[in-house]
Amino acid sequence: MNNKILIFNPRSANGKHRIPNSILQVGASIYGKYDFVFVDGNLENDPWQTIQAYFDTGAFKYFCSTVMPGPQLRQAIPFTKKIKEKYPGSVTIWGGYFASNQYKVSIQAPFVDYIVNGPGDVAFPALLDALEEGRTQDIKTIKNLVYLGEDGTPVLTPKEKLLDQDTLPPLPYEFLNSFYNLKNYLGKTFLGERTFSYHSSLGCPFTCSFCAVVPIYEGRWKAKTAETVYQDVTYFKEQYDIDAIEFNDNNFFTSRKRVVEFSKLVMNDGITWWGEGRIDTINKYSDEDLKLMRKAGCKMIFLGAETGNDEILKQMNKGGTQTGQVIKDFARRLRPIGIIPEFSFVLGMPAETPEKVMSQINADIAFIKEIKEINPDAEIIIYLYSPVATEGSELYDQIREAGFSFPEKLEDWLSPSWEKFDLRKNPLTPWLTPPMVDKIQNFETVLNGYYPTVSDFRIKGAKKKLLRAISSVRYKNNLYKFPYEIKVLHKLWKYRQPEIQGFYSE
C-alpha cells in the first residue's frame, strides 16, 4: 500500500543540531500504528534527494513538515510544492508556529492540504485515520485543524484542551536513532560539551500581545511532572552522558513547585541547564529557591524584559506586575545568586510620530545600559519589533492602521527580507526608518563588543579583553555610528551574538 508517511524537519537557523522534538511528538502519536520515516534537514547533505528517494518507491503518500518561522521556510515551501508536482496523489500536512500563525496564506497555497493548528497528539492520527478510511466528511469534527472549505475559504476547527503531558506516549528517541545517531544532536554549547534539547511543557499561561505563542495556545499551559522530566534526563545521562540541558519550553518556570522538585532531583547529576521564564513569575520565588536552582545547575534564565517603559509594557500585555523598576530589581537580585539573567528587549514599537519612536529607542538603550551597570553579567538580546498575526488585538489593529501587512502569497515569505522579519532582525514596519534600525543595530554591535556574550565560548581571554578595550570609548560616550572596527573583529572571530538558546531549532 502507498500510505507511508514522511515526517520532515526542515533545516533551521545555522543548521543547529538539536533534537527535533516537534517531529518526535507527532511521530509518537502514530508510532506502532502507521509506517513512517523521519528526515531531518539539519543532518542531510541533500534532504530533497532523500525525500525523493522515499517517494520514488511508490510506498509514500503523506508528506508532513513542521514549519517554524524564518530559515525553515527555505526548504518547507519548495519541497512541499515539488511533492505536489511530482507525486499528484500525495497529501501534504503542515504544523508548527509559522503554519499556525500564518494559516491563511499557508492553507491557500495550492500545495498545502492540511494544517495541524497546535499540538498534534490527537489531531494528527485522527486526520490520518479519516483520510485512510475515506471518512473525509468527519474531518470537520477533528480539533486543531485548518483546511479549505468548499467555498475556498480557510476552516479552523475548535481548539482542543491541552492534554495531561504525562499520559502521552514516550517520544520515539531510539526510532529517531535508527535514522540519525542521537549523539549528533548533543552539541557543544556554553552550557556543556553534550547539550540535550528538551521540551517539558506546552504553551504559556500569559497573553503577551507580540508573542507568536499566544494565538496557538491562547493562554494555556500543561507540563510533565518533575519526576517524568527527570526520568527522561536520567535516560540520556545514562545512555549518552549528557552534561547540559536546554529546556525549550515557552515558559519552563510557570510552576515553582515543579521547578524546585526538579532541582532537588537533578542536584547531584552534574548537569547544567537553561530555560525560559517570566520576570514577575520567578520574582515570586524565594532566595532559597533560586539558590537551590543554581546549586542544581541552573546557569542562565531567558527573560522577556522587552522595555523599561511601563506604558509600553501594559500595551504588550505584560501585566501590572512587570515594570521597569521590577526588571532592575530582579537583575540586582540575581547577581549574588549567580544565575545569569538573559534579558530580551523588543525595540521599535509603533508610536504616533517618528520622534516618539526614536525617543523610545533612545530610552530603551539608556535602560539597557543601566541594567548592565546593575548586573554586568546580565546577557542582553535585542530584537526589532516584528508584528504577529493576532487579529482582533488592539496592537494588531494599530499596526494595520500604520500601513503594515503580511505577504498574501506563501512563496513571498522566501524573500530574504521576510526571512529576516521572522528572525526579528528586519521589521519591515513603516514607522521604523532605516536610521532608527541602524542606531539599534549599531548599539547592539558596540554593546556586544564592550560586553561579549558568555554564550559564545570562543570569545574569551585576550580576545575578550581586546574587544572590550576597542569598544570602550564608543560605549562610554554613546558613539554608535559606523562601528566597523568591532564588526571586523566579530566577523574575523565568527562571533555569535547573544540569542535565545535553541531558538528556531525545531
C-alpha positions as CSV (number, residue, x, y, z in Angstrom):
1,M,0.0,0.0,0.0
2,N,1.2,3.5,-0.7
3,N,0.2,5.0,2.6
4,K,3.5,5.5,4.3
5,I,4.3,8.8,6.0
6,L,7.4,11.0,5.8
7,I,7.8,13.5,8.6
8,F,10.2,16.3,7.7
9,N,12.2,18.7,9.9
10,P,13.5,21.5,7.5
11,R,16.9,23.0,8.1
12,S,16.8,25.6,10.8
13,A,18.8,28.7,11.6
14,N,22.5,27.9,11.1
15,G,21.6,24.2,10.7
16,K,21.6,23.7,14.5
17,H,21.8,20.1,15.6
18,R,19.1,20.0,18.2
19,I,16.8,17.0,18.8
20,P,13.7,17.8,16.7
21,N,11.2,17.5,19.4
22,S,8.3,18.7,17.2
23,I,8.5,15.8,14.7
24,L,9.2,13.4,17.5
25,Q,5.9,14.4,19.2
26,V,3.8,13.7,16.1
27,G,5.8,10.6,15.4
28,A,5.0,9.4,18.9
29,S,1.3,9.8,18.2
30,I,1.3,7.3,15.4
31,Y,4.2,5.0,16.5
32,G,3.2,1.4,16.1
33,K,0.1,2.2,14.0
34,Y,1.4,3.7,10.8
35,D,4.7,3.2,8.9
36,F,6.7,6.4,8.9
37,V,10.2,7.8,8.5
38,F,12.0,10.9,9.8
39,V,14.0,13.2,7.6
40,D,16.0,15.9,9.3
41,G,17.2,18.7,7.1
42,N,19.8,19.7,9.6
43,L,21.6,16.4,9.2
44,E,21.2,15.7,5.5
45,N,23.6,17.0,2.8
46,D,20.7,16.9,0.3
47,P,17.4,16.4,2.1
48,W,15.4,16.7,-1.2
49,Q,17.3,13.8,-2.6
50,T,16.5,11.7,0.5
51,I,12.8,12.7,0.3
52,Q,12.5,12.0,-3.4
53,A,14.2,8.6,-2.9
54,Y,11.5,7.6,-0.4
55,F,8.6,8.8,-2.6
56,D,10.0,7.2,-5.7
57,T,9.4,3.8,-4.1
58,G,5.7,4.4,-4.6
59,A,5.1,3.5,-0.9
60,F,4.7,7.0,0.4
61,K,1.5,9.1,0.4
62,Y,1.9,11.7,3.1
63,F,4.5,14.5,3.3
64,C,4.3,16.1,6.7
65,S,6.5,19.0,7.7
66,T,7.0,21.1,10.8
67,V,7.4,24.8,9.8
68,M,9.0,27.3,12.1
69,P,9.3,30.9,11.0
70,G,12.4,32.0,9.2
71,P,15.0,29.7,7.7
72,Q,12.8,26.5,7.7
73,L,10.7,28.1,5.0
74,R,13.6,27.8,2.5
75,Q,13.0,24.0,2.4
76,A,9.4,23.6,3.6
77,I,7.9,25.7,0.8
78,P,9.8,24.4,-2.3
79,F,9.9,20.8,-1.1
80,T,6.2,20.7,-0.4
81,K,5.5,22.3,-3.8
82,K,7.7,19.8,-5.5
83,I,6.0,16.9,-3.7
84,K,2.6,18.0,-5.1
85,E,4.1,18.4,-8.6
86,K,5.9,15.1,-8.8
87,Y,3.5,13.0,-6.8
88,P,0.0,14.3,-7.5
89,G,-1.7,11.7,-5.3
90,S,0.2,12.8,-2.2
91,V,-1.2,14.5,0.8
92,T,0.7,17.4,2.4
93,I,0.3,18.3,6.1
94,W,2.0,21.2,7.8
95,G,2.4,22.0,11.5
96,G,4.5,24.4,13.6
97,Y,4.4,28.1,14.6
98,F,4.5,29.5,11.1
99,A,1.7,27.3,9.8
100,S,-0.5,28.2,12.7
101,N,0.2,31.9,12.8
102,Q,0.1,32.4,9.1
103,Y,-2.6,29.8,8.4
104,K,-4.5,31.8,5.8
105,V,-1.6,32.3,3.4
106,S,-0.4,28.7,4.1
107,I,-3.6,26.8,3.5
108,Q,-4.5,28.9,0.4
109,A,-1.3,27.7,-1.2
110,P,-2.3,25.0,-3.7
111,F,0.3,22.6,-2.4
112,V,-0.6,22.6,1.4
113,D,-3.6,20.3,2.1
114,Y,-4.0,20.5,5.9
115,I,-2.5,22.3,8.9
116,V,-2.3,20.9,12.4
117,N,-3.0,24.1,14.4
118,G,-1.3,23.4,17.7
119,P,-0.5,20.1,19.4
120,G,-1.0,17.1,17.0
121,D,-1.1,14.3,19.6
122,V,-4.8,13.7,18.8
123,A,-5.3,15.7,15.6
124,F,-2.6,14.1,13.5
125,P,-3.5,10.4,13.9
126,A,-7.3,11.3,13.7
127,L,-6.7,13.1,10.4
128,L,-4.7,10.1,9.0
129,D,-7.5,7.7,10.2
130,A,-10.2,9.8,8.5
131,L,-8.2,10.0,5.2
132,E,-7.2,6.4,5.2
133,E,-10.8,5.2,6.0
134,G,-12.4,7.5,3.4
135,R,-14.2,9.5,6.1
136,T,-13.4,12.9,4.8
137,Q,-16.8,14.1,6.0
138,D,-15.5,13.6,9.6
139,I,-12.5,15.9,9.2
140,K,-14.6,18.9,10.3
141,T,-15.0,17.2,13.7
142,I,-11.3,16.9,14.4
143,K,-10.0,19.7,16.6
144,N,-6.8,21.6,15.9
145,L,-7.1,21.6,12.2
146,V,-7.1,24.1,9.3
147,Y,-8.2,23.2,5.8
148,L,-10.0,24.8,2.9
149,G,-13.8,24.7,2.9
150,E,-15.9,24.0,-0.2
151,D,-16.1,27.8,-0.9
152,G,-12.3,28.0,-0.9
153,T,-12.0,29.9,2.5
154,P,-10.0,28.6,5.4
155,V,-11.8,26.5,8.0
156,L,-10.5,26.4,11.6
157,T,-11.8,23.7,13.8
158,P,-12.1,24.3,17.5
159,K,-9.0,24.2,19.7
160,E,-8.5,21.0,21.8
161,K,-7.8,21.2,25.5
162,L,-4.1,20.7,26.3
163,L,-3.6,17.1,27.4
164,D,-2.0,15.8,30.5
165,Q,1.5,15.5,29.3
166,D,2.4,12.5,31.5
167,T,-0.3,10.5,29.7
168,L,1.2,10.9,26.2
169,P,3.2,8.2,24.7
170,P,7.0,8.5,25.1
171,L,8.9,10.2,22.4
172,P,10.5,7.6,20.0
173,Y,14.1,8.6,20.6
174,E,15.5,5.2,19.6
175,F,13.4,5.2,16.5
176,L,15.0,8.5,15.5
177,N,18.4,7.0,16.4
178,S,17.8,4.4,13.6
179,F,17.9,7.3,11.1
180,Y,20.4,9.7,12.8
181,N,22.8,8.9,15.6
182,L,21.4,10.7,18.6
183,K,25.0,11.7,19.6
184,N,24.9,14.1,16.6
185,Y,22.2,16.0,18.4
186,L,24.2,16.6,21.6
187,G,26.3,19.6,20.6
188,K,28.8,21.7,22.5
189,T,27.3,24.9,24.0
190,F,28.4,27.3,26.7
191,L,26.3,25.1,29.0
192,G,28.3,21.9,28.4
193,E,30.0,19.5,26.0
194,R,26.9,17.4,25.3
195,T,23.8,19.6,25.5
196,F,20.4,17.9,25.4
197,S,17.4,19.9,23.9
198,Y,14.1,19.1,25.7
199,H,10.5,20.2,26.0
200,S,8.9,19.6,29.4
201,S,5.7,21.6,28.9
202,L,3.4,23.1,26.3
203,G,2.1,26.6,26.0
204,C,2.3,29.6,28.3
205,P,-0.4,30.9,30.7
206,F,0.2,34.6,29.6
207,T,-1.1,36.5,26.6
208,C,1.6,39.0,25.6
209,S,0.3,40.9,22.6
210,F,3.5,40.5,20.5
211,C,4.1,36.8,21.1
212,A,3.7,34.1,18.4
213,V,2.8,31.5,21.0
214,V,-0.4,33.2,22.2
215,P,-2.6,32.6,19.1
216,I,-1.7,28.9,19.3
217,Y,-2.2,28.1,23.0
218,E,-4.5,31.0,24.0
219,G,-3.0,31.4,27.5
220,R,-3.0,27.6,28.3
221,W,-0.1,25.6,29.8
222,K,0.4,22.0,30.6
223,A,3.6,20.3,31.9
224,K,5.1,17.0,32.6
225,T,5.8,16.3,36.2
226,A,9.3,16.9,37.6
227,E,9.6,13.1,38.1
228,T,8.8,12.4,34.4
229,V,11.2,15.0,33.2
230,Y,13.9,13.6,35.5
231,Q,13.3,10.1,34.1
232,D,14.0,11.3,30.6
233,V,17.0,13.3,31.7
234,T,18.3,10.2,33.5
235,Y,17.9,8.1,30.4
236,F,20.0,10.5,28.4
237,K,22.5,10.8,31.2
238,E,23.0,7.1,31.3
239,Q,22.8,6.4,27.6
240,Y,24.6,9.4,26.1
241,D,26.4,11.0,29.1
242,I,24.7,14.4,28.6
243,D,26.1,17.2,30.8
244,A,23.7,20.1,29.9
245,I,20.0,20.7,29.0
246,E,18.3,23.5,27.1
247,F,14.6,23.5,28.2
248,N,12.9,24.9,25.1
249,D,9.6,25.3,26.9
250,N,7.7,28.6,26.2
251,N,7.7,29.0,30.0
252,F,9.6,26.4,32.0
253,F,9.3,28.3,35.3
254,T,5.5,28.6,35.4
255,S,5.2,26.2,38.4
256,R,7.6,27.0,41.3
257,K,6.7,23.6,42.9
258,R,7.7,21.7,39.8
259,V,11.0,23.6,39.3
260,V,12.0,23.2,42.9
261,E,11.2,19.5,42.8
262,F,13.2,19.0,39.6
263,S,16.1,20.9,41.1
264,K,16.2,18.6,44.0
265,L,16.1,15.5,41.8
266,V,18.9,16.7,39.4
267,M,21.1,18.2,42.2
268,N,23.9,15.6,42.2
269,D,23.9,14.7,38.5
270,G,26.5,17.3,37.3
271,I,24.1,18.8,34.7
272,T,24.0,22.5,33.8
273,W,20.7,23.8,32.5
274,W,18.9,26.8,31.0
275,G,15.2,27.7,30.5
276,E,12.8,30.5,29.6
277,G,10.6,32.3,32.2
278,R,8.9,35.5,33.1
279,I,10.4,38.0,35.5
280,D,7.2,38.5,37.5
281,T,6.8,34.8,37.9
282,I,10.3,34.0,39.0
283,N,10.4,37.1,41.2
284,K,7.9,35.3,43.4
285,Y,10.5,32.5,44.1
286,S,12.3,32.9,47.4
287,D,16.1,33.4,47.5
288,E,16.3,29.9,48.9
289,D,14.5,28.6,45.8
290,L,16.9,30.5,43.5
291,K,20.0,29.3,45.4
292,L,18.7,25.7,45.2
293,M,18.3,26.1,41.4
294,R,21.8,27.5,41.0
295,K,23.3,24.7,43.1
296,A,21.3,22.2,41.0
297,G,22.9,23.5,37.8
298,C,20.6,26.4,36.6
299,K,23.2,28.7,34.9
300,M,21.0,31.1,32.9
301,I,17.4,32.1,32.5
302,F,15.9,33.7,29.4
303,L,13.6,36.5,30.4
304,G,11.4,38.8,28.4
305,A,12.2,42.3,29.7
306,E,11.0,43.9,26.5
307,T,11.4,47.6,27.5
308,G,11.8,49.8,30.5
309,N,8.7,51.8,29.6
310,D,5.8,50.9,31.9
311,E,3.1,52.1,29.4
312,I,4.5,50.0,26.6
313,L,4.7,47.0,29.0
314,K,1.0,47.4,29.5
315,Q,0.4,47.7,25.8
316,M,2.3,44.4,25.4
317,N,0.0,42.8,28.0
318,K,3.0,42.1,30.2
319,G,0.7,42.8,33.2
320,G,0.9,45.3,36.0
321,T,3.5,43.2,38.0
322,Q,6.3,43.8,35.5
323,T,7.7,47.3,35.4
324,G,11.0,48.9,34.6
325,Q,11.8,49.1,38.3
326,V,10.9,45.4,38.8
327,I,13.3,44.5,35.9
328,K,16.1,46.4,37.5
329,D,15.4,45.0,41.0
330,F,15.4,41.4,39.5
331,A,18.7,42.0,37.7
332,R,20.2,43.1,41.0
333,R,18.7,40.2,42.9
334,L,20.1,37.5,40.7
335,R,23.7,38.8,40.7
336,P,24.8,37.4,44.1
337,I,23.0,34.2,43.5
338,G,25.0,33.5,40.3
339,I,22.2,32.8,37.9
340,I,22.7,34.8,34.7
341,P,19.6,36.7,33.5
342,E,19.3,36.7,29.8
343,F,17.1,39.7,29.1
344,S,15.4,40.2,25.7
345,F,14.3,43.6,24.6
346,V,11.9,44.5,21.8
347,L,12.8,47.9,20.3
348,G,10.8,49.7,17.6
349,M,7.2,49.5,18.9
350,P,4.7,51.7,17.0
351,A,4.1,55.3,18.2
352,E,2.1,58.3,17.0
353,T,5.1,60.1,15.4
354,P,8.7,59.2,14.3
355,E,10.0,61.5,17.0
356,K,8.2,59.4,19.7
357,V,9.6,56.1,18.1
358,M,13.1,57.5,18.2
359,S,12.7,58.8,21.7
360,Q,11.6,55.4,23.0
361,I,14.5,53.7,21.2
362,N,16.9,56.1,23.0
363,A,15.2,55.5,26.3
364,D,15.5,51.7,25.9
365,I,19.2,52.0,25.0
366,A,19.7,54.0,28.2
367,F,17.7,51.5,30.2
368,I,19.8,48.5,28.8
369,K,23.0,50.3,29.8
370,E,21.5,50.8,33.3
371,I,20.8,47.1,33.6
372,K,24.4,46.3,32.7
373,E,25.6,48.7,35.4
374,I,23.4,46.9,37.9
375,N,24.4,43.5,36.8
376,P,27.3,43.3,34.3
377,D,26.8,39.5,34.0
378,A,23.3,40.1,32.5
379,E,23.0,39.0,28.9
380,I,21.2,41.3,26.5
381,I,19.3,40.2,23.4
382,I,17.8,42.9,21.2
383,Y,15.0,42.2,18.7
384,L,13.3,44.7,16.4
385,Y,9.6,44.5,16.9
386,S,8.0,42.2,14.3
387,P,4.2,42.1,14.3
388,V,2.3,38.8,14.9
389,A,-0.9,38.0,13.1
390,T,-3.1,38.2,16.2
391,E,-6.2,39.5,14.6
392,G,-8.6,41.4,16.8
393,S,-6.0,42.7,19.3
394,E,-5.5,46.4,19.9
395,L,-1.8,46.2,18.9
396,Y,-2.6,44.4,15.6
397,D,-5.2,46.9,14.7
398,Q,-2.7,49.7,15.4
399,I,0.0,48.2,13.1
400,R,-2.5,47.7,10.3
401,E,-3.6,51.3,10.6
402,A,0.0,52.3,10.3
403,G,0.3,50.6,6.9
404,F,1.8,47.2,7.8
405,S,0.6,44.0,6.1
406,F,1.9,40.4,5.7
407,P,2.6,38.7,2.3
408,E,-0.5,37.5,0.5
409,K,1.3,34.7,-1.3
410,L,3.2,31.9,0.5
411,E,6.2,32.0,-1.8
412,D,6.8,35.7,-0.9
413,W,8.0,34.6,2.5
414,L,11.1,33.2,0.8
415,S,12.5,36.6,0.2
416,P,15.5,37.5,2.4
417,S,13.7,40.5,3.9
418,W,10.8,38.4,5.2
419,E,13.1,35.7,6.5
420,K,14.9,38.4,8.5
421,F,11.5,39.6,9.6
422,D,10.8,36.2,11.1
423,L,14.1,36.3,12.9
424,R,13.2,39.7,14.3
425,K,16.1,41.4,12.6
426,N,14.2,43.3,9.9
427,P,10.8,44.5,10.9
428,L,9.5,45.9,7.5
429,T,7.3,48.2,9.6
430,P,6.6,51.6,8.1
431,W,7.1,53.6,11.3
432,L,10.7,52.3,11.8
433,T,13.0,54.2,9.5
434,P,16.5,53.0,8.3
435,P,18.3,55.4,10.6
436,M,16.4,54.0,13.5
437,V,17.3,50.5,12.6
438,D,20.9,51.5,12.1
439,K,21.0,53.0,15.5
440,I,19.6,49.9,17.2
441,Q,21.9,47.6,15.4
442,N,25.0,49.7,15.8
443,F,24.3,50.0,19.5
444,E,23.9,46.2,19.7
445,T,27.3,45.9,18.0
446,V,29.0,48.2,20.5
447,L,27.3,46.6,23.4
448,N,28.4,43.1,22.2
449,G,31.9,44.5,21.9
450,Y,32.1,46.0,25.4
451,Y,30.2,43.1,26.9
452,P,30.9,39.9,24.8
453,T,28.3,37.3,25.4
454,V,29.2,34.4,27.7
455,S,27.3,32.0,25.5
456,D,30.0,32.3,22.8
457,F,32.6,30.1,24.4
458,R,35.2,31.0,21.7
459,I,35.4,34.7,22.8
460,K,37.5,34.7,26.0
461,G,40.8,35.7,27.4
462,A,42.8,38.0,25.2
463,K,40.1,38.2,22.5
464,K,37.6,39.4,25.1
465,K,39.9,42.0,26.6
466,L,40.8,43.3,23.1
467,L,37.1,43.6,22.1
468,R,36.3,45.4,25.4
469,A,39.2,47.8,25.0
470,I,38.3,48.7,21.4
471,S,34.6,49.2,22.3
472,S,35.2,51.2,25.5
473,V,35.3,54.7,24.1
474,R,32.2,54.2,22.0
475,Y,30.2,52.6,24.8
476,K,31.0,55.1,27.5
477,N,30.4,58.1,25.2
478,N,27.4,56.8,23.3
479,L,29.2,56.8,20.0
480,Y,27.4,54.1,18.0
481,K,27.7,55.2,14.3
482,F,29.8,53.1,11.9
483,P,31.4,50.6,14.4
484,Y,33.4,49.0,11.7
485,E,36.4,48.1,13.8
486,I,34.2,46.0,16.1
487,K,32.3,44.4,13.2
488,V,35.7,43.3,11.7
489,L,36.7,41.5,14.8
490,H,33.3,39.9,15.2
491,K,33.5,38.6,11.6
492,L,37.1,37.5,12.0
493,W,36.3,35.5,15.1
494,K,32.9,34.4,13.9
495,Y,31.3,36.0,17.0
496,R,27.9,34.7,17.9
497,Q,25.5,37.3,19.3
498,P,23.5,36.5,22.4
499,E,20.4,34.6,21.4
500,I,17.7,32.6,22.9
501,Q,19.1,29.1,23.2
502,G,17.6,26.7,20.7
503,F,15.5,29.4,19.1
504,Y,14.1,28.3,15.7
505,S,15.9,25.0,16.3
506,E,12.9,22.7,15.5
